[in-house]
Amino acid sequence: MFIHIGLDKVIRSGDVLGIFDLDNTTVSKTTRDYLAFAQKNGQITDVCTDLPKSFVVCSGKKNEQTVYITQLNTSTLLKRAKPSKKSL
């Protein structure tokens, strides 16, 4: 199954490690350090045109992580990640 996370970006739901709200999680120094580390290593992909609301951490090839910054809120992303009853 795939999840549309913003702009023209679609990711595989099986690659998602976590979906995080930017307002709540960036209060923690650990999260800020993680995002700074990901930015420094070129692991951040911005898929928004407006104010970012959340970020999605995905596993990639060779266990490398990609962090997608998106303007969608976490509840919208979680709804998109759940399979619909029609697809079951």
MMTF fields as JSON, N, C-alpha, C and O atoms, coordinates in Angstrom:
{
  "mmtfVersion": "1.0.0",
  "mmtfProducer": "UNKNOWN",
  "numBonds": 351,
  "numAtoms": 352,
  "numGroups": 88,
  "numChains": 1,
  "numModels": 1,
  "chainsPerModel": [1],
  "groupsPerChain": [88],
  "chainIdList": ["A"],
  "bondAtomList": [4, 2, 8, 6, 12, 10, 16, 14, 20, 18, 24, 22, 28, 26, 32, 30, 36, 34, 40, 38, 44, 42, 48, 46, 52, 50, 56, 54, 60, 58, 64, 62, 68, 66, 72, 70, 76, 74, 80, 78, 84, 82, 88, 86, 92, 90, 96, 94, 100, 98, 104, 102, 108, 106, 112, 110, 116, 114, 120, 118, 124, 122, 128, 126, 132, 130, 136, 134, 140, 138, 144, 142, 148, 146, 152, 150, 156, 154, 160, 158, 164, 162, 168, 166, 172, 170, 176, 174, 180, 178, 184, 182, 188, 186, 192, 190, 196, 194, 200, 198, 204, 202, 208, 206, 212, 210, 216, 214, 220, 218, 224, 222, 228, 226, 232, 230, 236, 234, 240, 238, 244, 242, 248, 246, 252, 250, 256, 254, 260, 258, 264, 262, 268, 266, 272, 270, 276, 274, 280, 278, 284, 282, 288, 286, 292, 290, 296, 294, 300, 298, 304, 302, 308, 306, 312, 310, 316, 314, 320, 318, 324, 322, 328, 326, 332, 330, 336, 334, 340, 338, 344, 342, 348, 346],
  "bondOrderList": [1, 1, 1, 1, 1, 1, 1, 1, 1, 1, 1, 1, 1, 1, 1, 1, 1, 1, 1, 1, 1, 1, 1, 1, 1, 1, 1, 1, 1, 1, 1, 1, 1, 1, 1, 1, 1, 1, 1, 1, 1, 1, 1, 1, 1, 1, 1, 1, 1, 1, 1, 1, 1, 1, 1, 1, 1, 1, 1, 1, 1, 1, 1, 1, 1, 1, 1, 1, 1, 1, 1, 1, 1, 1, 1, 1, 1, 1, 1, 1, 1, 1, 1, 1, 1, 1, 1],
  "groupList": [{"groupName": "MET", "atomNameList": ["N", "CA", "C", "O"], "elementList": ["N", "C", "C", "O"], "formalChargeList": [0, 0, 0, 0], "bondAtomList": [1, 0, 2, 1, 3, 2], "bondOrderList": [1, 1, 2], "singleLetterCode": "M", "chemCompType": "L-PEPTIDE LINKING"}, {"groupName": "PHE", "atomNameList": ["N", "CA", "C", "O"], "elementList": ["N", "C", "C", "O"], "formalChargeList": [0, 0, 0, 0], "bondAtomList": [1, 0, 2, 1, 3, 2], "bondOrderList": [1, 1, 2], "singleLetterCode": "F", "chemCompType": "L-PEPTIDE LINKING"}, {"groupName": "ILE", "atomNameList": ["N", "CA", "C", "O"], "elementList": ["N", "C", "C", "O"], "formalChargeList": [0, 0, 0, 0], "bondAtomList": [1, 0, 2, 1, 3, 2], "bondOrderList": [1, 1, 2], "singleLetterCode": "I", "chemCompType": "L-PEPTIDE LINKING"}, {"groupName": "HIS", "atomNameList": ["N", "CA", "C", "O"], "elementList": ["N", "C", "C", "O"], "formalChargeList": [0, 0, 0, 0], "bondAtomList": [1, 0, 2, 1, 3, 2], "bondOrderList": [1, 1, 2], "singleLetterCode": "H", "chemCompType": "L-PEPTIDE LINKING"}, {"groupName": "GLY", "atomNameList": ["N", "CA", "C", "O"], "elementList": ["N", "C", "C", "O"], "formalChargeList": [0, 0, 0, 0], "bondAtomList": [1, 0, 2, 1, 3, 2], "bondOrderList": [1, 1, 2], "singleLetterCode": "G", "chemCompType": "PEPTIDE LINKING"}, {"groupName": "LEU", "atomNameList": ["N", "CA", "C", "O"], "elementList": ["N", "C", "C", "O"], "formalChargeList": [0, 0, 0, 0], "bondAtomList": [1, 0, 2, 1, 3, 2], "bondOrderList": [1, 1, 2], "singleLetterCode": "L", "chemCompType": "L-PEPTIDE LINKING"}, {"groupName": "ASP", "atomNameList": ["N", "CA", "C", "O"], "elementList": ["N", "C", "C", "O"], "formalChargeList": [0, 0, 0, 0], "bondAtomList": [1, 0, 2, 1, 3, 2], "bondOrderList": [1, 1, 2], "singleLetterCode": "D", "chemCompType": "L-PEPTIDE LINKING"}, {"groupName": "LYS", "atomNameList": ["N", "CA", "C", "O"], "elementList": ["N", "C", "C", "O"], "formalChargeList": [0, 0, 0, 0], "bondAtomList": [1, 0, 2, 1, 3, 2], "bondOrderList": [1, 1, 2], "singleLetterCode": "K", "chemCompType": "L-PEPTIDE LINKING"}, {"groupName": "VAL", "atomNameList": ["N", "CA", "C", "O"], "elementList": ["N", "C", "C", "O"], "formalChargeList": [0, 0, 0, 0], "bondAtomList": [1, 0, 2, 1, 3, 2], "bondOrderList": [1, 1, 2], "singleLetterCode": "V", "chemCompType": "L-PEPTIDE LINKING"}, {"groupName": "ARG", "atomNameList": ["N", "CA", "C", "O"], "elementList": ["N", "C", "C", "O"], "formalChargeList": [0, 0, 0, 0], "bondAtomList": [1, 0, 2, 1, 3, 2], "bondOrderList": [1, 1, 2], "singleLetterCode": "R", "chemCompType": "L-PEPTIDE LINKING"}, {"groupName": "SER", "atomNameList": ["N", "CA", "C", "O"], "elementList": ["N", "C", "C", "O"], "formalChargeList": [0, 0, 0, 0], "bondAtomList": [1, 0, 2, 1, 3, 2], "bondOrderList": [1, 1, 2], "singleLetterCode": "S", "chemCompType": "L-PEPTIDE LINKING"}, {"groupName": "ASN", "atomNameList": ["N", "CA", "C", "O"], "elementList": ["N", "C", "C", "O"], "formalChargeList": [0, 0, 0, 0], "bondAtomList": [1, 0, 2, 1, 3, 2], "bondOrderList": [1, 1, 2], "singleLetterCode": "N", "chemCompType": "L-PEPTIDE LINKING"}, {"groupName": "THR", "atomNameList": ["N", "CA", "C", "O"], "elementList": ["N", "C", "C", "O"], "formalChargeList": [0, 0, 0, 0], "bondAtomList": [1, 0, 2, 1, 3, 2], "bondOrderList": [1, 1, 2], "singleLetterCode": "T", "chemCompType": "L-PEPTIDE LINKING"}, {"groupName": "TYR", "atomNameList": ["N", "CA", "C", "O"], "elementList": ["N", "C", "C", "O"], "formalChargeList": [0, 0, 0, 0], "bondAtomList": [1, 0, 2, 1, 3, 2], "bondOrderList": [1, 1, 2], "singleLetterCode": "Y", "chemCompType": "L-PEPTIDE LINKING"}, {"groupName": "ALA", "atomNameList": ["N", "CA", "C", "O"], "elementList": ["N", "C", "C", "O"], "formalChargeList": [0, 0, 0, 0], "bondAtomList": [1, 0, 2, 1, 3, 2], "bondOrderList": [1, 1, 2], "singleLetterCode": "A", "chemCompType": "L-PEPTIDE LINKING"}, {"groupName": "GLN", "atomNameList": ["N", "CA", "C", "O"], "elementList": ["N", "C", "C", "O"], "formalChargeList": [0, 0, 0, 0], "bondAtomList": [1, 0, 2, 1, 3, 2], "bondOrderList": [1, 1, 2], "singleLetterCode": "Q", "chemCompType": "L-PEPTIDE LINKING"}, {"groupName": "CYS", "atomNameList": ["N", "CA", "C", "O"], "elementList": ["N", "C", "C", "O"], "formalChargeList": [0, 0, 0, 0], "bondAtomList": [1, 0, 2, 1, 3, 2], "bondOrderList": [1, 1, 2], "singleLetterCode": "C", "chemCompType": "L-PEPTIDE LINKING"}, {"groupName": "PRO", "atomNameList": ["N", "CA", "C", "O"], "elementList": ["N", "C", "C", "O"], "formalChargeList": [0, 0, 0, 0], "bondAtomList": [1, 0, 2, 1, 3, 2], "bondOrderList": [1, 1, 2], "singleLetterCode": "P", "chemCompType": "L-PEPTIDE LINKING"}, {"groupName": "GLU", "atomNameList": ["N", "CA", "C", "O"], "elementList": ["N", "C", "C", "O"], "formalChargeList": [0, 0, 0, 0], "bondAtomList": [1, 0, 2, 1, 3, 2], "bondOrderList": [1, 1, 2], "singleLetterCode": "E", "chemCompType": "L-PEPTIDE LINKING"}],
  "groupTypeList": [0, 1, 2, 3, 2, 4, 5, 6, 7, 8, 2, 9, 10, 4, 6, 8, 5, 4, 2, 1, 6, 5, 6, 11, 12, 12, 8, 10, 7, 12, 12, 9, 6, 13, 5, 14, 1, 14, 15, 7, 11, 4, 15, 2, 12, 6, 8, 16, 12, 6, 5, 17, 7, 10, 1, 8, 8, 16, 10, 4, 7, 7, 11, 18, 15, 12, 8, 13, 2, 12, 15, 5, 11, 12, 10, 12, 5, 5, 7, 9, 14, 7, 17, 10, 7, 7, 10, 5],
  "groupIdList": [1, 2, 3, 4, 5, 6, 7, 8, 9, 10, 11, 12, 13, 14, 15, 16, 17, 18, 19, 20, 21, 22, 23, 24, 25, 26, 27, 28, 29, 30, 31, 32, 33, 34, 35, 36, 37, 38, 39, 40, 41, 42, 43, 44, 45, 46, 47, 48, 49, 50, 51, 52, 53, 54, 55, 56, 57, 58, 59, 60, 61, 62, 63, 64, 65, 66, 67, 68, 69, 70, 71, 72, 73, 74, 75, 76, 77, 78, 79, 80, 81, 82, 83, 84, 85, 86, 87, 88],
  "secStructList": [7, 3, 3, 3, 3, 3, 6, 6, 3, 3, 3, 3, 4, 4, 4, 3, 3, 3, 3, 3, 3, 2, 2, 2, 2, 6, 6, 1, 2, 2, 2, 2, 2, 2, 2, 2, 2, 2, 2, 2, 6, 6, 7, 3, 3, 3, 7, 7, 1, 1, 7, 7, 7, 3, 3, 3, 3, 3, 3, 7, 4, 4, 4, 7, 3, 3, 3, 3, 3, 3, 1, 1, 7, 2, 2, 2, 2, 2, 2, 2, 2, 1, 7, 7, 4, 4, 4, 7],
  "xCoordList": [0.838, 0.0, 0.892, 2.021, 0.37, 1.123, 0.408, -0.813, 1.193, 0.664, 1.124, 2.318, 0.178, 0.529, 0.83, -0.02, 2.058, 2.463, 2.583, 2.924, 2.308, 2.369, 3.014, 3.793, 2.673, 3.123, 2.907, 1.785, 3.918, 3.776, 4.47, 4.816, 4.677, 5.435, 4.515, 3.597, 4.787, 4.073, 5.12, 6.138, 4.859, 5.81, 5.109, 3.886, 5.898, 5.338, 5.06, 5.913, 3.888, 3.534, 4.44, 4.659, 4.964, 5.867, 7.217, 7.947, 7.561, 8.832, 8.746, 9.772, 7.531, 7.336, 7.758, 7.274, 8.675, 9.103, 8.334, 8.117, 7.922, 7.178, 6.658, 7.237, 5.558, 4.957, 4.89, 4.326, 5.47, 5.629, 5.118, 5.307, 4.476, 4.001, 5.18, 5.852, 5.428, 6.566, 6.414, 7.39, 5.22, 5.026, 5.302, 5.924, 4.846, 5.004, 6.388, 6.917, 6.974, 8.232, 9.463, 10.475, 9.406, 10.604, 10.837, 11.793, 9.98, 10.223, 11.422, 12.19, 11.576, 12.658, 13.977, 14.024, 15.031, 16.368, 16.813, 17.5, 16.434, 16.804, 16.247, 16.949, 14.988, 14.377, 15.037, 15.309, 15.298, 15.973, 17.349, 17.754, 18.073, 19.391, 19.282, 20.106, 18.263, 18.058, 17.789, 18.375, 16.898, 16.58, 17.788, 17.995, 18.583, 19.802, 20.792, 21.421, 20.93, 21.817, 21.342, 22.146, 20.043, 19.48, 19.696, 20.007, 19.533, 19.743, 21.203, 21.501, 22.102, 23.538, 23.95, 24.853, 23.291, 23.634, 22.795, 22.854, 22.021, 21.248, 20.091, 19.696, 19.542, 18.456, 17.079, 16.071, 17.017, 15.737, 15.251, 16.005, 13.969, 13.313, 12.079, 11.193, 12.036, 10.925, 9.849, 10.099, 8.653, 7.537, 6.356, 5.2, 6.673, 5.587, 5.876, 7.025, 4.804, 4.917, 4.484, 4.831, 3.735, 3.258, 4.034, 5.076, 3.506, 4.101, 4.142, 3.1, 5.31, 5.374, 4.677, 4.774, 3.97, 3.236, 3.751, 3.604, 4.356, 4.81, 5.996, 6.346, 6.603, 7.652, 7.461, 6.967, 7.869, 7.718, 9.11, 9.865, 9.446, 10.741, 10.526, 9.683, 11.304, 11.176, 12.519, 13.576, 12.456, 13.665, 13.833, 12.855, 15.055, 15.319, 16.255, 16.382, 16.904, 17.866, 19.034, 19.467, 19.527, 20.676, 20.43, 21.357, 19.178, 18.794, 19.06, 19.139, 19.2, 19.344, 17.963, 16.968, 17.915, 16.641, 16.459, 17.422, 15.216, 14.845, 13.768, 12.837, 13.899, 12.93, 12.209, 12.831, 10.9, 10.079, 9.383, 8.675, 9.582, 8.901, 7.654, 7.753, 6.482, 5.228, 4.299, 4.369, 3.437, 2.465, 1.195, 0.318, 1.088, -0.084, 0.082, 1.191, -1.041, -0.939, -0.898, -1.204, -0.525, -0.322, -1.605, -1.571, -2.742, -3.991, -4.357, -4.861, -4.115, -4.368, -3.465, -3.921, -2.195, -1.256, -1.618, -1.518, -2.034, -2.418, -3.661, -3.754, -4.617, -5.806, -5.436, -5.989, -4.502, -4.067, -3.286, -3.262, -2.661, -1.842, -2.678, -2.243, -3.878, -4.729, -5.41, -5.907, -5.44, -6.136, -7.634, -8.202, -8.263, -9.714, -10.39, -9.788, -11.63, -12.368, -12.592, -12.722, -12.639, -12.827, -11.633, -11.787, -10.43, -9.232, -8.955, -8.073, -9.706, -9.48, -10.208, -10.129],
  "yCoordList": [-1.169, 0.0, 1.245, 1.213, 2.329, 3.564, 4.706, 4.692, 5.695, 6.856, 8.109, 8.288, 8.978, 10.27, 11.201, 11.409, 11.779, 12.609, 14.092, 14.897, 14.448, 15.856, 16.054, 15.223, 17.183, 17.49, 16.269, 15.768, 15.782, 14.604, 13.384, 12.456, 13.369, 12.292, 11.226, 11.521, 9.982, 8.818, 7.856, 7.605, 7.317, 6.375, 5.055, 4.999, 4.006, 2.698, 2.689, 3.083, 2.249, 2.243, 1.31, 1.535, 0.272, -0.649, -0.046, -0.585, 1.071, 1.745, 2.735, 3.214, 3.043, 4.062, 3.511, 2.472, 4.241, 3.894, 4.696, 4.229, 5.911, 6.729, 7.998, 8.509, 8.503, 9.755, 10.64, 10.244, 11.844, 12.681, 14.095, 14.658, 14.661, 16.036, 16.962, 16.775, 17.938, 18.835, 19.689, 19.886, 20.201, 21.062, 20.324, 20.878, 19.092, 18.334, 17.728, 17.7, 17.25, 16.514, 17.402, 17.019, 18.577, 19.419, 20.154, 20.919, 19.928, 20.443, 19.707, 20.282, 18.449, 17.617, 17.918, 18.008, 18.069, 18.295, 17.097, 17.258, 15.914, 14.699, 14.723, 14.381, 15.125, 15.203, 16.291, 16.086, 17.437, 18.515, 18.069, 18.371, 17.353, 16.831, 15.822, 15.825, 14.951, 13.953, 14.635, 14.265, 15.638, 16.347, 17.113, 17.174, 17.694, 18.39, 17.401, 17.697, 16.234, 15.187, 14.725, 14.583, 14.496, 14.066, 15.134, 14.811, 16.389, 17.484, 17.532, 17.688, 17.397, 17.444, 16.309, 16.474, 15.165, 13.993, 13.864, 12.839, 14.891, 14.892, 13.909, 13.431, 13.602, 12.634, 13.286, 12.584, 14.607, 15.319, 15.651, 16.151, 15.359, 15.725, 16.545, 16.08, 17.757, 18.662, 18.456, 18.664, 18.049, 17.834, 18.735, 18.315, 19.984, 20.903, 22.281, 22.655, 23.019, 24.388, 25.379, 26.558, 24.914, 25.754, 25.428, 24.774, 25.894, 25.642, 24.146, 23.493, 23.579, 22.139, 21.81, 22.553, 20.678, 20.255, 18.947, 18.694, 18.111, 16.811, 16.325, 16.895, 15.252, 14.6, 13.099, 12.557, 12.442, 10.996, 10.406, 10.818, 9.448, 8.772, 7.439, 6.64, 7.206, 5.987, 5.279, 5.911, 3.964, 3.199, 3.16, 3.196, 3.089, 3.067, 1.925, 0.948, 2.076, 1.072, 1.036, 2.069, -0.146, -0.36, 0.209, 0.698, 0.146, 0.613, 2.085, 2.504, 2.884, 4.323, 4.919, 4.436, 5.96, 6.593, 7.859, 8.56, 8.138, 9.384, 10.034, 9.369, 11.329, 12.083, 13.024, 13.883, 12.86, 13.7, 14.739, 14.393, 16.008, 17.099, 17.422, 17.703, 17.383, 17.547, 18.553, 18.776, 19.148, 20.105, 19.441, 20.112, 18.13, 17.398, 17.105, 16.867, 17.125, 16.809, 15.287, 14.52, 14.881, 13.454, 12.651, 11.51, 13.224, 12.461, 12.178, 11.097, 13.122, 12.893, 11.793, 10.918, 11.828, 10.804, 9.425, 8.427, 9.366, 8.085, 7.513, 6.303, 8.372, 7.904, 7.345, 6.335, 8.003, 7.533, 6.222, 5.439, 5.986, 4.789, 3.555, 2.429, 3.761, 2.625, 2.092, 2.874, 0.775, 0.218, 0.447, 0.329, 0.771, 0.945, -0.417, -1.416, -0.449, -1.727, -2.24, -3.447, -1.333, -1.745, -2.528, -3.426, -2.187, -2.847, -4.183, -4.933, -4.474, -5.736, -6.845, -7.978],
  "zCoordList": [0.0, 0.0, 0.0, 0.489, -0.551, -0.671, 0.042, 0.203, 0.466, 1.17, 0.435, 0.197, 0.076, -0.502, 0.656, 1.522, 0.684, 1.82, 1.493, 2.36, 0.264, -0.103, -1.451, -1.919, -2.074, -3.429, -4.302, -4.376, -4.953, -5.812, -5.217, -5.949, -3.911, -3.277, -2.689, -1.923, -3.068, -2.556, -2.016, -2.66, -0.823, -0.211, 0.085, 0.213, 0.191, 0.559, 2.058, 2.852, 2.437, 3.86, 4.658, 5.848, 4.025, 4.711, 5.045, 5.876, 4.405, 4.667, 5.821, 6.305, 6.267, 7.308, 8.668, 9.119, 9.306, 10.66, 11.704, 12.822, 11.328, 12.267, 11.627, 10.669, 12.168, 11.741, 12.98, 14.0, 12.89, 14.07, 13.831, 12.752, 14.831, 14.793, 15.118, 16.133, 14.277, 14.487, 15.737, 16.462, 16.009, 17.176, 18.483, 19.389, 18.582, 19.83, 19.997, 21.108, 18.93, 19.067, 19.097, 19.684, 18.482, 18.456, 19.773, 19.897, 20.74, 22.087, 22.683, 23.454, 22.325, 22.85, 22.137, 20.91, 22.91, 22.345, 21.521, 20.512, 21.935, 21.202, 19.783, 18.832, 19.64, 18.313, 17.485, 16.302, 18.082, 17.349, 16.888, 15.765, 17.74, 17.367, 16.234, 15.319, 16.289, 15.232, 13.892, 12.875, 13.892, 12.659, 12.12, 10.908, 13.015, 12.587, 11.975, 10.958, 12.591, 12.069, 10.688, 9.768, 10.549, 9.265, 8.195, 7.049, 8.561, 7.609, 7.166, 5.982, 8.131, 7.833, 6.896, 6.075, 7.019, 6.212, 4.94, 4.26, 4.618, 3.388, 3.379, 2.315, 4.542, 4.643, 4.685, 4.772, 4.626, 4.713, 3.303, 2.469, 3.06, 1.812, 2.166, 2.883, 1.66, 1.94, 0.882, -0.306, 1.304, 0.371, 0.728, 0.684, 1.081, 1.398, 0.822, 0.585, 0.608, 0.128, 1.203, 1.134, 2.188, 3.286, 4.556, 4.525, 5.643, 6.952, 7.244, 7.185, 7.556, 7.84, 9.151, 10.128, 9.154, 10.347, 10.921, 12.117, 10.08, 10.574, 9.758, 8.725, 10.256, 9.49, 9.563, 10.552, 8.479, 8.347, 8.184, 7.304, 9.026, 8.938, 8.239, 8.646, 7.174, 6.376, 6.271, 6.255, 6.199, 5.917, 4.412, 3.665, 3.982, 2.554, 2.208, 2.946, 1.07, 0.641, 1.615, 2.125, 1.86, 2.754, 4.154, 4.799, 4.621, 5.954, 6.209, 7.364, 5.149, 5.33, 5.558, 5.017, 6.353, 6.648, 5.827, 5.515, 5.485, 4.839, 5.69, 6.143, 5.904, 6.684, 5.728, 5.104, 5.618, 4.762, 5.626, 6.571, 5.303, 5.991, 5.17, 3.976, 5.806, 5.072, 5.747, 6.956, 4.947, 5.474, 5.979, 6.523, 5.803, 6.283, 7.771, 8.251, 8.494, 9.914, 10.113, 9.2, 11.291, 11.564, 11.433, 10.972, 11.83, 11.737, 10.283, 9.978, 9.384, 7.96, 7.427, 6.69, 7.792, 7.324, 7.875, 7.161, 9.128, 9.715, 9.048, 8.843, 8.709, 7.994, 6.629, 6.194, 5.956, 4.643, 4.745, 3.796, 5.87, 6.051, 6.371, 6.129, 6.914, 7.269, 6.016, 5.205, 5.847, 4.684, 4.806, 5.891, 3.696, 3.712, 3.696, 3.3, 4.126, 4.15, 2.739, 2.531, 1.764, 0.381, -0.137, -0.964, 0.35, -0.17, 0.528, 0.111, 1.584, 2.3, 1.68, 2.156]
}
